[in-house]
Amino acid sequence: MTAPHQTSLTAEYDSADRACAIERSIRPEIDDIEGDRTTARLSRNGRQVELAVEAADLVALRAGINTWLTLRGVAEDALAGHS
């Protein structure tokens, strides 16, 4: 999908191991959640995890951002409980 609306959500963690754990938690959702109006890409570089969200329209972009921020937050909360 080449979408006219896009954003990048980047989070930096205190260690590469924590970033890797966040990435592993979110990665299975990438293919499961995509729809006709939004797509997402996930990447990690050391301590940073980046989610790129693209959408056909602004409403879909907002919904995609909310979904991915929620999933990232759940992964962070789950890791915090195991620290």
C-alpha positions in Angstrom: 0.0 0.0 0.0 1.3 3.4 -0.9 -0.7 5.5 1.5 -0.9 9.3 1.5 -0.9 9.5 5.3 1.9 8.1 7.5 3.6 8.4 10.8 6.6 6.9 12.6 6.4 6.0 16.3 9.9 5.5 17.8 10.6 4.4 21.4 14.0 4.1 23.0 14.5 1.6 25.8 17.2 1.3 28.5 18.7 -1.7 26.8 18.9 -3.5 23.5 17.5 -6.6 25.3 14.4 -4.8 26.4 13.9 -3.3 22.9 14.2 -6.8 21.4 11.6 -8.1 23.9 9.2 -5.3 22.9 9.8 -6.0 19.2 9.2 -9.8 19.7 5.9 -9.0 21.5 4.6 -6.8 18.8 5.9 -8.5 15.7 3.2 -11.3 15.5 0.5 -8.6 15.3 1.9 -6.9 12.2 0.4 -9.4 9.7 -2.7 -10.1 11.8 -4.0 -6.5 12.2 -3.4 -5.0 8.8 -6.5 -4.1 6.9 -7.5 -2.5 3.6 -6.9 1.1 4.9 -3.8 0.7 7.1 -0.4 -1.1 7.1 2.3 -1.1 9.7 6.0 -1.9 9.6 8.2 -2.7 12.6 11.9 -2.3 13.0 14.5 -2.3 15.7 17.9 -0.7 15.8 19.7 -1.4 19.1 17.7 0.2 21.9 15.1 1.8 19.5 11.9 0.2 18.2 10.1 2.0 15.4 6.6 1.4 14.2 5.7 3.0 10.8 2.0 3.3 10.2 0.5 4.2 6.8 -3.1 4.8 6.0 -5.4 5.7 3.2 -7.1 8.4 5.2 -6.7 10.3 8.5 -9.4 8.4 10.4 -7.6 5.1 9.5 -4.3 6.7 10.5 -5.6 7.7 13.9 -7.1 4.3 14.5 -3.8 2.6 13.5 -1.8 4.9 15.8 -4.1 4.1 18.7 -3.9 0.4 18.0 -0.1 0.2 17.8 0.5 2.5 20.8 -1.9 0.3 22.9 -0.1 -2.9 21.8 3.3 -1.3 22.6 2.0 -0.1 26.0 0.8 -3.6 26.8 4.2 -5.1 25.9 5.9 -2.5 28.0 3.6 -3.1 31.0 4.1 -6.9 30.7 7.9 -6.4 30.8 7.7 -4.0 33.7 6.0 -6.7 35.7 8.9 -9.1 35.0 11.7 -6.7 35.9 
